[in-house]
Amino acid sequence: MSNAIPSFIVAIPARYGSTRLPAKPLREIGGVPMVVRVAQRALQAGASQVVVAVDDQRIADALAGLGVDICMTRSDHASGSDRLAECAGLYGWAGDAIVVNLQGDEPFAPTAGIRAVAQALAGDDAPMATLATPIIDAEELFDPNVVKLVRAVNGRAMYFSRAPLPWARDGFAADRHALPSGSPFLRHIGIYAYRAEFLARYARLPRTPLEQTESLEQLRVLEHGHPIAVRLSPEPFPPGIDTEADLERAEQWLRTQH
């Protein structure tokens, strides 16, 4: 695979309403609205176009003058990818265009990681790509809020789960508090790249039993038989922001960066 950075679009779904963190995109970290920080990361990554898919004029106003496109979308979308599918239709992106879905609550996403997921898709004929990072402690592996994945030797995802995967039979029979060496434990990082034509198809796919059981949208893709390319992230992704506690941690983390 070439190391050249392909041309890519970054699309950021930013929904105003969040049950756990009201007005989440506009919550400030270090005096800057979260959605602005996310958009700045996308611009710094070298995207050919940065589109923020919003459902509220207040988010659009916060982004004024930043040099990003604002796509006003319906407020009733079930997921971020549905919101981006609406954008793809409105912008008429070429079918083979690479669209990176950067979550609107990832204000510290590393630019190298944004580029890496675009490269992963460019180097594979799968319609979708994502990133992973090694799991280093047992507590992370057994945490249902940490999504695990297993991948095939060709680098494609075999399964995503909230359960500890793979199950190290002999190692965990002896001790569940330490990770046995040599097992490929991977944590999923929720950044995706799609070919634009697949976004529309993805949004039309019916929900699936495993997706609903695990509450993991990406399982819908696998259950319908579409491959997902997986590459290791070149840099760690700090946790996303979902709660007031996450917001406070982000403020503390930002203070340590100066």
Buried (B, 14 or more C-beta within 10 A) or exposed (E): EEEEEBEBBBBBBBBBEBEEBEBBBBBEBEEEBBBBBBBBBBBEBBBEBBBBBBBBEEBBEBBEEBEBBBBBBEEEBEBBBBBBBBBBEEBEBEEEBBBBBBBBBBBBBBBEBBBBBBBBBBBBEBBBBBBBBEBEEBEBBBBEEBBBBBBEEEBBBBBBBBEBBBEBEEBBEEEEEEBBEEBEBBBBBBBBBBBBBBBBBBBEBEEBEBBEEBEBBBBBBBBEEBBBBBBBBEEEBBBBBBEEEBBEBBEEBBEEEE
